[in-house]
């Protein structure tokens, strides 16, 4: 474990930017002893002081637990050997030497980088420069490929450049927000709150959600279209034809600023009836008509789209089918209107700006365009420039497996978890000649395959800029000293470049120098040809850079007028001819259809309180309490057909892999589909890596995988026993049929299931909990009933408890968990240890709904049933729930309506 | 009210707890029906024999444990012959004769002769310094010895032997308990509970010799030691025989009443042989069972009294018994079939650091036995559940945690 510490004198708060979603909220961090207090930055234009649950809990993640502190090397000749610590010098010599040897032997296309939207713009810039200009390959791709590459491709096809034409303030002045494939309430909570506040201020504003799932976002929508998975293009093609039929075409704009409408209308099956479209999309025709009518009648409409659109084998077409509707009606480049890609990661946009994808160059320039290549190479004074598109994420790992790529440097991402067909990634890395991983955490599913591990700086240590969904550049600032020997990513890359003799081109001593170069490149011979231009930020010295306030690009050297800052306001686009393109998008089904063997559609996505592969949020007890376990959500009919009860375990299988999760049987979940969260992995569960199940099918244009549609089946997973452990110390839980680990406040929780029918429990229990034979050990045995419970007490305080039963209906963990914070156990609590509950039945809160104030479901229901609260506002006044980040408000609303409906039904019945 | 019925004469043989409780119950039903004569071997009124252990331990005095003094008998017109046991029953003439030669005729006879300690007939068992633990006289003898001598051996690691050993130790003696089995109180405790008990008693200074069969009590004028089968010898100044009790049925047998292990009675406590003769307490065998504990005795007394009163509305179905050890600071409780068999299931709770062990034996969905050690407050409740054959399935997971847990758990279901 870590030996570092985070002590730094507490002083004034340091302004920085949240490292989670693409909303890009401003954060004020105040280190205080070993803790870090965080609060929303009231001055940041994005959030004006608000933070969501994840952001509020950032302090929990700035901890030494699990950190990678020193460079380490694994001896390839003796597999299974532990990693050996080595100096940075030796580590960089090794990296530079081995990469050089492989490049010299097999050519520049034999090495690759796989980087991340978690990198800061400056890190990203240096990585891209090193690879494309100095190795001379475009084999650098990023996890943004899995996230919004379809949006990038759609933008480029339509606009000629990857430009997001909408700003957050447009949400305040639009009359209709259409959320497509986005559970904004959970994935971009602060943005969602902003939409709700806008609607509250102007009740004429409507929110429509298009999503196969019922989510926290659909709860708050004025209209929810639960369309069939993958039918988005059909729906938007229908909308395009409908708008055209109604005569809503902005003829002047289309004539002046666009090309391709006729072909596009032709490809849109323009004569299809609304009934046919509704049937194809699995919708009631009335609902479809309502949506079309609302869209048609509303001039100021913003269509927000996210992973439900992007992560598809037709993702780019989905994006363009949306953009087509905005182009047709001229609802783009105007206040309160336009298509709006909500990015997933904190710096997905920054990565796009520096050209971090395998098919981009730098500063929004194109790899395919010779004049761009020449320009960039001249600016970089580089010996080479990549001239053909590199391998995109999925293909990149296929090439590693085939041996075509022999070395890979993975930075700040966890592909063994996150890529589709993720077991293929394991196979690929397992036999790759050189795997370098730079990361913040020591143990991830990916670092397990590293030959060379390089300690990177985490949030709070690293320094640079990020760009959010609305093109707003914000500073991430350091506020704690780096742990161990953690170094900036740009420094590692530059040190390798220096070892290759490129010291002159990688002379950076501080991060502002990189930003300056990036800003200069954006303006270099630009002359308005590229919208991305931050030349106005070139030349910032260290002080000015550090003081940089959040601002939206473009920031040209000469002051831009208002029309320029509103992208496309002048009707000008960035294809060479200055025109936008309608893109024909004939509807097509997802690549793999369901069949008799795999009759269900597996959908994947985020939960509210976890982020990516949980390397950070998994450290927080607060964040781990909302949804503690990996789960499979499904409809009651599908559950019953498979013999799966709510709360039991279920195995989901596809042709690529399988996992086991807790069954969440929900009435509102669409029949024929399954939902599994993306977060859990081998560090947190035995068997919950959904990436292994996802079909490795990609969009032909963007290369983005189809995460939202894999044919699957589900069956009951019936172990011989279920159990859980709460332990003050982390335990080595292995060799069980199933387990998952949950971080608690001063304890770790393990949910378990085993397939051995007759275990010697008293002995095995001690082994599991690491208790010695003379430990203070309490136990409860009902052999015939299959129950075993044990508690380990040390110095009169709870150390660990183990509960085992044949069925999953084990006692609540909440009260037991509370004992870890308590002191000495009294006799009654000691008895209660094995009962799993206090004698005087204390307030069992039930599942935590409001993470900010720790308000549980039961307390909320009680407040409603008692008549004390009849609205979300009242609940907030009474219990404080929902009054901080507000991201639980949809759930509060749902509980409110369910509880009130229940009470009504009861009173009618009686 | 002026009762014109001629009074029947009831003779009670045995001035102990069972006989006197029956008389008390009878007087409650009808104080006028009988003229009553009571014979007792001991020269006292009636006292609570089960509290002799606290007397020995110095926690109570003889006065504390007296139930009915002589005035009580006088006030109720009961003729008491204390210190004068009955030696003969003439069933034909319906007359009993006492040792002192008193003849008393009866219409109804109640035999409550109890039991007598089992004295192992080894050489030396009649030496001075060898006593039983049955009555006030024994207790006084032991207390006397403890004032003049140092070492004691108690033969018998059952309920009585352990209470006795504890009492002697409390009086300053070095006490060794000799037990023929490998665990204490094997009739009431399973091995884990017995081990906890032994450890607790050892912590109080008692010594134990387990699996030790006594072959001889040594000494010339008085006991000086004790020898075992394996040749071991232990020096001692006092030997207490607490190796069990035997129903005291010599008198019943001699008058031809049918006896097996004890006097056989039916569900009304009438002897099988003679409808005028009833029997209660440790001297009776009912449905093959002979009881050595107090609770069945109370139940028998109530039924028997009802029948003597001519009411005939009660029947005795047998007793479900439970045991507690009267050693201050040691809580144990045992009831029913605590060993179990192939058809029973065990629920076990262990907290060795706190000295708590609980085991409930379940058959079908009812409790058939229980052993509690260290925390016995739910013992009576388990006994109730067992007696009433309550279906415990709904509360099974919480059963061992006690009544308050189970009732808290069941309440919401009922609501």
Interface residues (C-beta under 8 A of the other chain):
Chain A: X776 X777 X778 X779 X780 X781 X782 X783 X784 X785 X787 X793 X827 X830 X831 X832 X834 X835 X837 X839 X841
Chain B: X345 X346 X347 X348 X349 X350 X351 X352 X353 X354 X362 X375 X396 X397 X398 X400 X401 X402 X404 X405 X408
